[in-house]
């Protein structure tokens, strides 16, 4: 089911952003700290395919994406939106 990002929220960590969705993505908190952990989850695996993504949290109607310090959000945000809208 595709998701629409209805809001992006900053977090206290400048290398993490919360993407609020139009519908629930996960009933339980589900965290992935590397691509290997995410390989069996289609959305998380696709997010890890984005260069610079370092971890992913799925919970309720949001996804929190963490990135490397050296990758600007401008390189990640459009790709996260693409992944979520095609999932």
PDB file of N, CA, C and O in Angstrom:
ATOM      1  N   UNK A   1       0.831  -1.181   0.000  1.00  0.00           N
ATOM      2  CA  UNK A   1       0.000   0.000   0.000  1.00  0.00           C
ATOM      3  C   UNK A   1       0.879   1.248   0.000  1.00  0.00           C
ATOM      4  O   UNK A   1       1.748   1.381   0.861  1.00  0.00           O
ATOM      5  N   UNK A   2       0.676   2.147  -0.927  1.00  0.00           N
ATOM      6  CA  UNK A   2       1.475   3.380  -0.944  1.00  0.00           C
ATOM      7  C   UNK A   2       1.116   4.291   0.230  1.00  0.00           C
ATOM      8  O   UNK A   2      -0.016   4.298   0.714  1.00  0.00           O
ATOM      9  N   UNK A   3       2.096   5.042   0.662  1.00  0.00           N
ATOM     10  CA  UNK A   3       1.918   5.989   1.760  1.00  0.00           C
ATOM     11  C   UNK A   3       2.187   7.395   1.234  1.00  0.00           C
ATOM     12  O   UNK A   3       3.029   7.598   0.359  1.00  0.00           O
ATOM     13  N   UNK A   4       1.461   8.352   1.781  1.00  0.00           N
ATOM     14  CA  UNK A   4       1.700   9.741   1.444  1.00  0.00           C
ATOM     15  C   UNK A   4       2.289  10.421   2.671  1.00  0.00           C
ATOM     16  O   UNK A   4       1.740  10.313   3.767  1.00  0.00           O
ATOM     17  N   UNK A   5       3.384  11.109   2.493  1.00  0.00           N
ATOM     18  CA  UNK A   5       3.995  11.859   3.587  1.00  0.00           C
ATOM     19  C   UNK A   5       3.185  13.140   3.751  1.00  0.00           C
ATOM     20  O   UNK A   5       3.122  13.973   2.847  1.00  0.00           O
ATOM     21  N   UNK A   6       2.558  13.281   4.936  1.00  0.00           N
ATOM     22  CA  UNK A   6       1.737  14.472   5.155  1.00  0.00           C
ATOM     23  C   UNK A   6       2.488  15.548   5.942  1.00  0.00           C
ATOM     24  O   UNK A   6       2.073  16.707   5.971  1.00  0.00           O
ATOM     25  N   UNK A   7       3.581  15.163   6.570  1.00  0.00           N
ATOM     26  CA  UNK A   7       4.363  16.136   7.324  1.00  0.00           C
ATOM     27  C   UNK A   7       5.746  15.558   7.601  1.00  0.00           C
ATOM     28  O   UNK A   7       5.913  14.350   7.770  1.00  0.00           O
ATOM     29  N   UNK A   8       6.715  16.437   7.642  1.00  0.00           N
ATOM     30  CA  UNK A   8       8.061  16.070   8.080  1.00  0.00           C
ATOM     31  C   UNK A   8       8.332  16.845   9.351  1.00  0.00           C
ATOM     32  O   UNK A   8       8.109  18.054   9.411  1.00  0.00           O
ATOM     33  N   UNK A   9       8.822  16.136  10.383  1.00  0.00           N
ATOM     34  CA  UNK A   9       9.077  16.785  11.661  1.00  0.00           C
ATOM     35  C   UNK A   9      10.543  16.608  12.037  1.00  0.00           C
ATOM     36  O   UNK A   9      11.076  15.502  11.944  1.00  0.00           O
ATOM     37  N   UNK A  10      11.193  17.675  12.455  1.00  0.00           N
ATOM     38  CA  UNK A  10      12.558  17.536  12.950  1.00  0.00           C
ATOM     39  C   UNK A  10      12.539  16.796  14.290  1.00  0.00           C
ATOM     40  O   UNK A  10      11.513  16.740  14.968  1.00  0.00           O
ATOM     41  N   UNK A  11      13.659  16.246  14.647  1.00  0.00           N
ATOM     42  CA  UNK A  11      13.818  15.593  15.944  1.00  0.00           C
ATOM     43  C   UNK A  11      14.964  16.301  16.670  1.00  0.00           C
ATOM     44  O   UNK A  11      15.662  17.117  16.067  1.00  0.00           O
ATOM     45  N   UNK A  12      15.164  16.005  17.940  1.00  0.00           N
ATOM     46  CA  UNK A  12      16.308  16.613  18.636  1.00  0.00           C
ATOM     47  C   UNK A  12      17.652  16.265  17.979  1.00  0.00           C
ATOM     48  O   UNK A  12      18.635  16.989  18.138  1.00  0.00           O
ATOM     49  N   UNK A  13      17.680  15.155  17.245  1.00  0.00           N
ATOM     50  CA  UNK A  13      18.887  14.731  16.536  1.00  0.00           C
ATOM     51  C   UNK A  13      18.840  15.338  15.124  1.00  0.00           C
ATOM     52  O   UNK A  13      17.930  15.017  14.360  1.00  0.00           O
ATOM     53  N   UNK A  14      19.788  16.197  14.761  1.00  0.00           N
ATOM     54  CA  UNK A  14      19.760  16.811  13.424  1.00  0.00           C
ATOM     55  C   UNK A  14      19.937  15.801  12.288  1.00  0.00           C
ATOM     56  O   UNK A  14      19.678  16.118  11.127  1.00  0.00           O
ATOM     57  N   UNK A  15      20.373  14.597  12.620  1.00  0.00           N
ATOM     58  CA  UNK A  15      20.555  13.566  11.605  1.00  0.00           C
ATOM     59  C   UNK A  15      19.378  12.591  11.551  1.00  0.00           C
ATOM     60  O   UNK A  15      19.490  11.508  10.976  1.00  0.00           O
ATOM     61  N   UNK A  16      18.247  12.980  12.154  1.00  0.00           N
ATOM     62  CA  UNK A  16      17.027  12.160  12.120  1.00  0.00           C
ATOM     63  C   UNK A  16      15.839  13.039  11.788  1.00  0.00           C
ATOM     64  O   UNK A  16      15.722  14.159  12.285  1.00  0.00           O
ATOM     65  N   UNK A  17      14.959  12.524  10.944  1.00  0.00           N
ATOM     66  CA  UNK A  17      13.723  13.222  10.594  1.00  0.00           C
ATOM     67  C   UNK A  17      12.573  12.234  10.673  1.00  0.00           C
ATOM     68  O   UNK A  17      12.695  11.070  10.293  1.00  0.00           O
ATOM     69  N   UNK A  18      11.457  12.731  11.178  1.00  0.00           N
ATOM     70  CA  UNK A  18      10.232  11.940  11.297  1.00  0.00           C
ATOM     71  C   UNK A  18       9.329  12.270  10.110  1.00  0.00           C
ATOM     72  O   UNK A  18       8.973  13.429   9.893  1.00  0.00           O
ATOM     73  N   UNK A  19       8.966  11.246   9.349  1.00  0.00           N
ATOM     74  CA  UNK A  19       8.075  11.380   8.213  1.00  0.00           C
ATOM     75  C   UNK A  19       6.700  10.858   8.641  1.00  0.00           C
ATOM     76  O   UNK A  19       6.512   9.653   8.809  1.00  0.00           O
ATOM     77  N   UNK A  20       5.741  11.774   8.816  1.00  0.00           N
ATOM     78  CA  UNK A  20       4.393  11.403   9.240  1.00  0.00           C
ATOM     79  C   UNK A  20       3.590  11.015   8.000  1.00  0.00           C
ATOM     80  O   UNK A  20       3.585  11.730   6.997  1.00  0.00           O
ATOM     81  N   UNK A  21       2.910   9.868   8.088  1.00  0.00           N
ATOM     82  CA  UNK A  21       2.211   9.294   6.937  1.00  0.00           C
ATOM     83  C   UNK A  21       0.701   9.437   7.059  1.00  0.00           C
ATOM     84  O   UNK A  21       0.177   9.750   8.127  1.00  0.00           O
ATOM     85  N   UNK A  22       0.016   9.204   5.954  1.00  0.00           N
ATOM     86  CA  UNK A  22      -1.441   9.295   5.934  1.00  0.00           C
ATOM     87  C   UNK A  22      -2.134   8.045   6.451  1.00  0.00           C
ATOM     88  O   UNK A  22      -3.358   8.036   6.584  1.00  0.00           O
ATOM     89  N   UNK A  23      -1.385   6.993   6.744  1.00  0.00           N
ATOM     90  CA  UNK A  23      -1.953   5.761   7.292  1.00  0.00           C
ATOM     91  C   UNK A  23      -0.870   5.000   8.060  1.00  0.00           C
ATOM     92  O   UNK A  23       0.319   5.246   7.862  1.00  0.00           O
ATOM     93  N   UNK A  24      -1.277   4.079   8.936  1.00  0.00           N
ATOM     94  CA  UNK A  24      -0.295   3.343   9.730  1.00  0.00           C
ATOM     95  C   UNK A  24       0.614   2.460   8.868  1.00  0.00           C
ATOM     96  O   UNK A  24       0.186   1.864   7.879  1.00  0.00           O
ATOM     97  N   UNK A  25       1.864   2.403   9.274  1.00  0.00           N
ATOM     98  CA  UNK A  25       2.841   1.550   8.593  1.00  0.00           C
ATOM     99  C   UNK A  25       3.223   0.347   9.449  1.00  0.00           C
ATOM    100  O   UNK A  25       3.608  -0.696   8.919  1.00  0.00           O
ATOM    101  N   UNK A  26       3.117   0.490  10.788  1.00  0.00           N
ATOM    102  CA  UNK A  26       3.495  -0.600  11.688  1.00  0.00           C
ATOM    103  C   UNK A  26       2.798  -0.423  13.033  1.00  0.00           C
ATOM    104  O   UNK A  26       2.812   0.664  13.610  1.00  0.00           O
ATOM    105  N   UNK A  27       2.190  -1.501  13.528  1.00  0.00           N
ATOM    106  CA  UNK A  27       1.527  -1.439  14.830  1.00  0.00           C
ATOM    107  C   UNK A  27       2.533  -1.498  15.978  1.00  0.00           C
ATOM    108  O   UNK A  27       2.307  -0.907  17.034  1.00  0.00           O
ATOM    109  N   UNK A  28       3.616  -2.191  15.777  1.00  0.00           N
ATOM    110  CA  UNK A  28       4.666  -2.346  16.786  1.00  0.00           C
ATOM    111  C   UNK A  28       5.886  -1.532  16.379  1.00  0.00           C
ATOM    112  O   UNK A  28       6.156  -1.393  15.186  1.00  0.00           O
ATOM    113  N   UNK A  29       6.633  -0.988  17.341  1.00  0.00           N
ATOM    114  CA  UNK A  29       7.883  -0.314  16.958  1.00  0.00           C
ATOM    115  C   UNK A  29       8.823  -1.320  16.299  1.00  0.00           C
ATOM    116  O   UNK A  29       9.109  -2.378  16.859  1.00  0.00           O
ATOM    117  N   UNK A  30       9.288  -0.983  15.127  1.00  0.00           N
ATOM    118  CA  UNK A  30      10.190  -1.858  14.380  1.00  0.00           C
ATOM    119  C   UNK A  30      11.394  -1.040  13.951  1.00  0.00           C
ATOM    120  O   UNK A  30      11.277  -0.114  13.147  1.00  0.00           O
ATOM    121  N   UNK A  31      12.557  -1.389  14.496  1.00  0.00           N
ATOM    122  CA  UNK A  31      13.790  -0.657  14.204  1.00  0.00           C
ATOM    123  C   UNK A  31      14.740  -1.513  13.396  1.00  0.00           C
ATOM    124  O   UNK A  31      14.841  -2.724  13.592  1.00  0.00           O
ATOM    125  N   UNK A  32      15.430  -0.857  12.488  1.00  0.00           N
ATOM    126  CA  UNK A  32      16.460  -1.501  11.666  1.00  0.00           C
ATOM    127  C   UNK A  32      17.703  -0.635  11.754  1.00  0.00           C
ATOM    128  O   UNK A  32      17.650   0.566  11.488  1.00  0.00           O
ATOM    129  N   UNK A  33      18.821  -1.242  12.127  1.00  0.00           N
ATOM    130  CA  UNK A  33      20.058  -0.483  12.308  1.00  0.00           C
ATOM    131  C   UNK A  33      21.068  -0.697  11.192  1.00  0.00           C
ATOM    132  O   UNK A  33      22.150  -0.110  11.203  1.00  0.00           O
ATOM    133  N   UNK A  34      20.711  -1.542  10.224  1.00  0.00           N
ATOM    134  CA  UNK A  34      21.562  -1.733   9.050  1.00  0.00           C
ATOM    135  C   UNK A  34      20.757  -2.430   7.954  1.00  0.00           C
ATOM    136  O   UNK A  34      19.672  -2.957   8.200  1.00  0.00           O
ATOM    137  N   UNK A  35      21.299  -2.422   6.769  1.00  0.00           N
ATOM    138  CA  UNK A  35      20.601  -2.992   5.612  1.00  0.00           C
ATOM    139  C   UNK A  35      20.374  -4.490   5.769  1.00  0.00           C
ATOM    140  O   UNK A  35      19.363  -5.012   5.299  1.00  0.00           O
ATOM    141  N   UNK A  36      21.284  -5.176   6.412  1.00  0.00           N
ATOM    142  CA  UNK A  36      21.144  -6.625   6.607  1.00  0.00           C
ATOM    143  C   UNK A  36      19.893  -6.928   7.441  1.00  0.00           C
ATOM    144  O   UNK A  36      19.134  -7.838   7.109  1.00  0.00           O
ATOM    145  N   UNK A  37      19.679  -6.174   8.514  1.00  0.00           N
ATOM    146  CA  UNK A  37      18.492  -6.374   9.352  1.00  0.00           C
ATOM    147  C   UNK A  37      17.210  -6.073   8.573  1.00  0.00           C
ATOM    148  O   UNK A  37      16.171  -6.683   8.829  1.00  0.00           O
ATOM    149  N   UNK A  38      17.278  -5.150   7.638  1.00  0.00           N
ATOM    150  CA  UNK A  38      16.095  -4.685   6.924  1.00  0.00           C
ATOM    151  C   UNK A  38      15.753  -5.507   5.690  1.00  0.00           C
ATOM    152  O   UNK A  38      14.707  -5.285   5.081  1.00  0.00           O
ATOM    153  N   UNK A  39      16.601  -6.442   5.309  1.00  0.00           N
ATOM    154  CA  UNK A  39      16.426  -7.096   4.006  1.00  0.00           C
ATOM    155  C   UNK A  39      15.097  -7.842   3.847  1.00  0.00           C
ATOM    156  O   UNK A  39      14.634  -8.026   2.721  1.00  0.00           O
ATOM    157  N   UNK A  40      14.477  -8.273   4.943  1.00  0.00           N
ATOM    158  CA  UNK A  40      13.209  -8.994   4.817  1.00  0.00           C
ATOM    159  C   UNK A  40      11.988  -8.072   4.905  1.00  0.00           C
ATOM    160  O   UNK A  40      10.854  -8.539   4.795  1.00  0.00           O
ATOM    161  N   UNK A  41      12.208  -6.784   5.100  1.00  0.00           N
ATOM    162  CA  UNK A  41      11.099  -5.824   5.160  1.00  0.00           C
ATOM    163  C   UNK A  41      11.198  -4.910   3.937  1.00  0.00           C
ATOM    164  O   UNK A  41      12.141  -4.126   3.832  1.00  0.00           O
ATOM    165  N   UNK A  42      10.251  -4.999   3.025  1.00  0.00           N
ATOM    166  CA  UNK A  42      10.372  -4.278   1.746  1.00  0.00           C
ATOM    167  C   UNK A  42      10.582  -2.767   1.884  1.00  0.00           C
ATOM    168  O   UNK A  42      11.428  -2.200   1.193  1.00  0.00           O
ATOM    169  N   UNK A  43       9.830  -2.116   2.759  1.00  0.00           N
ATOM    170  CA  UNK A  43       9.963  -0.658   2.895  1.00  0.00           C
ATOM    171  C   UNK A  43      11.315  -0.304   3.511  1.00  0.00           C
ATOM    172  O   UNK A  43      12.021   0.566   3.002  1.00  0.00           O
ATOM    173  N   UNK A  44      11.670  -0.968   4.592  1.00  0.00           N
ATOM    174  CA  UNK A  44      12.949  -0.678   5.251  1.00  0.00           C
ATOM    175  C   UNK A  44      14.119  -0.977   4.314  1.00  0.00           C
ATOM    176  O   UNK A  44      15.079  -0.208   4.264  1.00  0.00           O
ATOM    177  N   UNK A  45      14.051  -2.077   3.578  1.00  0.00           N
ATOM    178  CA  UNK A  45      15.121  -2.421   2.641  1.00  0.00           C
ATOM    179  C   UNK A  45      15.259  -1.340   1.570  1.00  0.00           C
ATOM    180  O   UNK A  45      16.375  -0.971   1.203  1.00  0.00           O
ATOM    181  N   UNK A  46      14.141  -0.835   1.070  1.00  0.00           N
ATOM    182  CA  UNK A  46      14.189   0.216   0.052  1.00  0.00           C
ATOM    183  C   UNK A  46      14.750   1.511   0.625  1.00  0.00           C
ATOM    184  O   UNK A  46      15.467   2.235  -0.067  1.00  0.00           O
ATOM    185  N   UNK A  47      14.432   1.810   1.881  1.00  0.00           N
ATOM    186  CA  UNK A  47      14.990   3.008   2.509  1.00  0.00           C
ATOM    187  C   UNK A  47      16.498   2.879   2.692  1.00  0.00           C
ATOM    188  O   UNK A  47      17.229   3.851   2.498  1.00  0.00           O
ATOM    189  N   UNK A  48      16.969   1.695   3.061  1.00  0.00           N
ATOM    190  CA  UNK A  48      18.412   1.490   3.210  1.00  0.00           C
ATOM    191  C   UNK A  48      19.151   1.530   1.882  1.00  0.00           C
ATOM    192  O   UNK A  48      20.368   1.708   1.859  1.00  0.00           O
ATOM    193  N   UNK A  49      18.440   1.368   0.788  1.00  0.00           N
ATOM    194  CA  UNK A  49      19.070   1.467  -0.533  1.00  0.00           C
ATOM    195  C   UNK A  49      19.415   2.915  -0.872  1.00  0.00           C
ATOM    196  O   UNK A  49      20.152   3.173  -1.824  1.00  0.00           O
ATOM    197  N   UNK A  50      18.887   3.854  -0.098  1.00  0.00           N
ATOM    198  CA  UNK A  50      19.191   5.269  -0.302  1.00  0.00           C
ATOM    199  C   UNK A  50      20.549   5.559   0.326  1.00  0.00           C
ATOM    200  O   UNK A  50      20.720   5.341   1.526  1.00  0.00           O
ATOM    201  N   UNK A  51      21.513   6.039  -0.439  1.00  0.00           N
ATOM    202  CA  UNK A  51      22.835   6.332   0.124  1.00  0.00           C
ATOM    203  C   UNK A  51      22.735   7.344   1.274  1.00  0.00           C
ATOM    204  O   UNK A  51      22.110   8.396   1.143  1.00  0.00           O
ATOM    205  N   UNK A  52      23.362   7.001   2.394  1.00  0.00           N
ATOM    206  CA  UNK A  52      23.388   7.880   3.552  1.00  0.00           C
ATOM    207  C   UNK A  52      22.445   7.483   4.664  1.00  0.00           C
ATOM    208  O   UNK A  52      22.606   7.952   5.791  1.00  0.00           O
ATOM    209  N   UNK A  53      21.453   6.623   4.389  1.00  0.00           N
ATOM    210  CA  UNK A  53      20.527   6.181   5.437  1.00  0.00           C
ATOM    211  C   UNK A  53      21.267   5.218   6.363  1.00  0.00           C
ATOM    212  O   UNK A  53      21.906   4.269   5.908  1.00  0.00           O
ATOM    213  N   UNK A  54      21.171   5.479   7.685  1.00  0.00           N
ATOM    214  CA  UNK A  54      21.898   4.654   8.658  1.00  0.00           C
ATOM    215  C   UNK A  54      20.990   3.841   9.574  1.00  0.00           C
ATOM    216  O   UNK A  54      21.420   2.820  10.109  1.00  0.00           O
ATOM    217  N   UNK A  55      19.739   4.273   9.768  1.00  0.00           N
ATOM    218  CA  UNK A  55      18.784   3.483  10.540  1.00  0.00           C
ATOM    219  C   UNK A  55      17.373   3.950  10.223  1.00  0.00           C
ATOM    220  O   UNK A  55      17.152   5.054   9.727  1.00  0.00           O
ATOM    221  N   UNK A  56      16.415   3.060  10.531  1.00  0.00           N
ATOM    222  CA  UNK A  56      15.013   3.310  10.214  1.00  0.00           C
ATOM    223  C   UNK A  56      14.160   2.801  11.374  1.00  0.00           C
ATOM    224  O   UNK A  56      14.387   1.704  11.883  1.00  0.00           O
ATOM    225  N   UNK A  57      13.184   3.597  11.787  1.00  0.00           N
ATOM    226  CA  UNK A  57      12.199   3.192  12.791  1.00  0.00           C
ATOM    227  C   UNK A  57      10.819   3.337  12.170  1.00  0.00           C
ATOM    228  O   UNK A  57      10.474   4.395  11.642  1.00  0.00           O
ATOM    229  N   UNK A  58      10.030   2.267  12.235  1.00  0.00           N
ATOM    230  CA  UNK A  58       8.646   2.286  11.770  1.00  0.00           C
ATOM    231  C   UNK A  58       7.749   2.150  12.991  1.00  0.00           C
ATOM    232  O   UNK A  58       7.954   1.255  13.810  1.00  0.00           O
ATOM    233  N   UNK A  59       6.757   3.026  13.124  1.00  0.00           N
ATOM    234  CA  UNK A  59       5.831   2.931  14.254  1.00  0.00           C
ATOM    235  C   UNK A  59       4.579   3.734  13.958  1.00  0.00           C
ATOM    236  O   UNK A  59       4.648   4.909  13.599  1.00  0.00           O
ATOM    237  N   UNK A  60       3.446   3.092  14.113  1.00  0.00           N
ATOM    238  CA  UNK A  60       2.181   3.788  13.903  1.00  0.00           C
ATOM    239  C   UNK A  60       2.133   4.407  12.524  1.00  0.00           C
ATOM    240  O   UNK A  60       2.314   3.729  11.513  1.00  0.00           O
ATOM    241  N   UNK A  61       1.884   5.722  12.496  1.00  0.00           N
ATOM    242  CA  UNK A  61       1.764   6.410  11.209  1.00  0.00           C
ATOM    243  C   UNK A  61       3.005   7.234  10.868  1.00  0.00           C
ATOM    244  O   UNK A  61       2.906   8.261  10.197  1.00  0.00           O
ATOM    245  N   UNK A  62       4.166   6.785  11.330  1.00  0.00           N
ATOM    246  CA  UNK A  62       5.379   7.523  10.965  1.00  0.00           C
ATOM    247  C   UNK A  62       6.579   6.615  10.760  1.00  0.00           C
ATOM    248  O   UNK A  62       6.626   5.472  11.216  1.00  0.00           O
ATOM    249  N   UNK A  63       7.541   7.180  10.055  1.00  0.00           N
ATOM    250  CA  UNK A  63       8.843   6.548   9.831  1.00  0.00           C
ATOM    251  C   UNK A  63       9.889   7.569  10.234  1.00  0.00           C
ATOM    252  O   UNK A  63       9.853   8.716   9.788  1.00  0.00           O
ATOM    253  N   UNK A  64      10.824   7.152  11.080  1.00  0.00           N
ATOM    254  CA  UNK A  64      11.956   8.022  11.394  1.00  0.00           C
ATOM    255  C   UNK A  64      13.177   7.477  10.674  1.00  0.00           C
ATOM    256  O   UNK A  64      13.528   6.305  10.807  1.00  0.00           O
ATOM    257  N   UNK A  65      13.810   8.348   9.914  1.00  0.00           N
ATOM    258  CA  UNK A  65      15.006   7.977   9.155  1.00  0.00           C
ATOM    259  C   UNK A  65      16.191   8.727   9.743  1.00  0.00           C
ATOM    260  O   UNK A  65      16.139   9.941   9.940  1.00  0.00           O
ATOM    261  N   UNK A  66      17.260   7.985  10.021  1.00  0.00           N
ATOM    262  CA  UNK A  66      18.524   8.578  10.451  1.00  0.00           C
ATOM    263  C   UNK A  66      19.494   8.507   9.289  1.00  0.00           C
ATOM    264  O   UNK A  66      19.491   7.556   8.509  1.00  0.00           O
ATOM    265  N   UNK A  67      20.329   9.540   9.191  1.00  0.00           N
ATOM    266  CA  UNK A  67      21.283   9.613   8.084  1.00  0.00           C
ATOM    267  C   UNK A  67      22.696   9.819   8.620  1.00  0.00           C
ATOM    268  O   UNK A  67      22.894  10.165   9.785  1.00  0.00           O
ATOM    269  N   UNK A  68      23.662   9.600   7.753  1.00  0.00           N
ATOM    270  CA  UNK A  68      25.049   9.878   8.108  1.00  0.00           C
ATOM    271  C   UNK A  68      25.255  11.386   8.191  1.00  0.00           C
ATOM    272  O   UNK A  68      24.551  12.151   7.531  1.00  0.00           O
ATOM    273  N   UNK A  69      26.202  11.802   8.987  1.00  0.00           N
ATOM    274  CA  UNK A  69      26.478  13.230   9.168  1.00  0.00           C
ATOM    275  C   UNK A  69      26.931  13.895   7.866  1.00  0.00           C
ATOM    276  O   UNK A  69      26.730  15.095   7.681  1.00  0.00           O
ATOM    277  N   UNK A  70      27.532  13.135   6.980  1.00  0.00           N
ATOM    278  CA  UNK A  70      28.096  13.709   5.752  1.00  0.00           C
ATOM    279  C   UNK A  70      27.102  13.817   4.597  1.00  0.00           C
ATOM    280  O   UNK A  70      27.412  14.428   3.575  1.00  0.00           O
ATOM    281  N   UNK A  71      25.927  13.240   4.743  1.00  0.00           N
ATOM    282  CA  UNK A  71      24.930  13.278   3.668  1.00  0.00           C
ATOM    283  C   UNK A  71      23.887  14.343   3.978  1.00  0.00           C
ATOM    284  O   UNK A  71      23.260  14.296   5.036  1.00  0.00           O
ATOM    285  N   UNK A  72      23.686  15.302   3.079  1.00  0.00           N
ATOM    286  CA  UNK A  72      22.680  16.338   3.342  1.00  0.00           C
ATOM    287  C   UNK A  72      21.262  15.789   3.180  1.00  0.00           C
ATOM    288  O   UNK A  72      21.020  14.879   2.388  1.00  0.00           O
ATOM    289  N   UNK A  73      20.336  16.358   3.942  1.00  0.00           N
ATOM    290  CA  UNK A  73      18.943  15.942   3.835  1.00  0.00           C
ATOM    291  C   UNK A  73      18.408  16.149   2.418  1.00  0.00           C
ATOM    292  O   UNK A  73      17.527  15.408   1.981  1.00  0.00           O
ATOM    293  N   UNK A  74      18.913  17.121   1.712  1.00  0.00           N
ATOM    294  CA  UNK A  74      18.423  17.385   0.356  1.00  0.00           C
ATOM    295  C   UNK A  74      18.651  16.196  -0.582  1.00  0.00           C
ATOM    296  O   UNK A  74      17.948  16.058  -1.583  1.00  0.00           O
ATOM    297  N   UNK A  75      19.621  15.345  -0.270  1.00  0.00           N
ATOM    298  CA  UNK A  75      19.896  14.153  -1.090  1.00  0.00           C
ATOM    299  C   UNK A  75      19.004  12.983  -0.677  1.00  0.00           C
ATOM    300  O   UNK A  75      18.793  12.062  -1.466  1.00  0.00           O
ATOM    301  N   UNK A  76      18.476  13.008   0.555  1.00  0.00           N
ATOM    302  CA  UNK A  76      17.736  11.870   1.098  1.00  0.00           C
ATOM    303  C   UNK A  76      16.225  12.066   1.038  1.00  0.00           C
ATOM    304  O   UNK A  76      15.497  11.154   0.646  1.00  0.00           O
ATOM    305  N   UNK A  77      15.750  13.241   1.421  1.00  0.00           N
ATOM    306  CA  UNK A  77      14.315  13.478   1.573  1.00  0.00           C
ATOM    307  C   UNK A  77      13.491  13.112   0.338  1.00  0.00           C
ATOM    308  O   UNK A  77      12.497  12.400   0.478  1.00  0.00           O
ATOM    309  N   UNK A  78      13.855  13.565  -0.864  1.00  0.00           N
ATOM    310  CA  UNK A  78      13.021  13.207  -2.032  1.00  0.00           C
ATOM    311  C   UNK A  78      12.979  11.697  -2.271  1.00  0.00           C
ATOM    312  O   UNK A  78      11.956  11.161  -2.699  1.00  0.00           O
ATOM    313  N   UNK A  79      14.077  11.021  -1.997  1.00  0.00           N
ATOM    314  CA  UNK A  79      14.128   9.572  -2.213  1.00  0.00           C
ATOM    315  C   UNK A  79      13.288   8.836  -1.175  1.00  0.00           C
ATOM    316  O   UNK A  79      12.647   7.836  -1.500  1.00  0.00           O
ATOM    317  N   UNK A  80      13.280   9.319   0.075  1.00  0.00           N
ATOM    318  CA  UNK A  80      12.421   8.722   1.106  1.00  0.00           C
ATOM    319  C   UNK A  80      10.960   8.866   0.687  1.00  0.00           C
ATOM    320  O   UNK A  80      10.191   7.909   0.777  1.00  0.00           O
ATOM    321  N   UNK A  81      10.579  10.047   0.235  1.00  0.00           N
ATOM    322  CA  UNK A  81       9.206  10.274  -0.223  1.00  0.00           C
ATOM    323  C   UNK A  81       8.864   9.318  -1.374  1.00  0.00           C
ATOM    324  O   UNK A  81       7.765   8.764  -1.407  1.00  0.00           O
ATOM    325  N   UNK A  82       9.789   9.123  -2.312  1.00  0.00           N
ATOM    326  CA  UNK A  82       9.562   8.220  -3.445  1.00  0.00           C
ATOM    327  C   UNK A  82       9.348   6.780  -2.969  1.00  0.00           C
ATOM    328  O   UNK A  82       8.433   6.095  -3.426  1.00  0.00           O
ATOM    329  N   UNK A  83      10.202   6.331  -2.050  1.00  0.00           N
ATOM    330  CA  UNK A  83      10.080   4.971  -1.526  1.00  0.00           C
ATOM    331  C   UNK A  83       8.720   4.782  -0.860  1.00  0.00           C
ATOM    332  O   UNK A  83       8.021   3.803  -1.121  1.00  0.00           O
ATOM    333  N   UNK A  84       8.356   5.722  -0.003  1.00  0.00           N
ATOM    334  CA  UNK A  84       7.095   5.584   0.729  1.00  0.00           C
ATOM    335  C   UNK A  84       5.877   5.661  -0.196  1.00  0.00           C
ATOM    336  O   UNK A  84       4.887   4.965   0.024  1.00  0.00           O
ATOM    337  N   UNK A  85       5.948   6.489  -1.208  1.00  0.00           N
ATOM    338  CA  UNK A  85       4.790   6.626  -2.104  1.00  0.00           C
ATOM    339  C   UNK A  85       4.648   5.445  -3.063  1.00  0.00           C
ATOM    340  O   UNK A  85       3.587   5.248  -3.655  1.00  0.00           O
ATOM    341  N   UNK A  86       5.697   4.675  -3.212  1.00  0.00           N
ATOM    342  CA  UNK A  86       5.617   3.512  -4.112  1.00  0.00           C
ATOM    343  C   UNK A  86       5.544   2.185  -3.354  1.00  0.00           C
ATOM    344  O   UNK A  86       5.529   1.118  -3.967  1.00  0.00           O
ATOM    345  N   UNK A  87       5.499   2.252  -2.041  1.00  0.00           N
ATOM    346  CA  UNK A  87       5.463   1.034  -1.223  1.00  0.00           C
ATOM    347  C   UNK A  87       4.044   0.537  -1.015  1.00  0.00           C
ATOM    348  O   UNK A  87       3.837  -0.478  -0.349  1.00  0.00           O
TER     349      UNK A  87
END
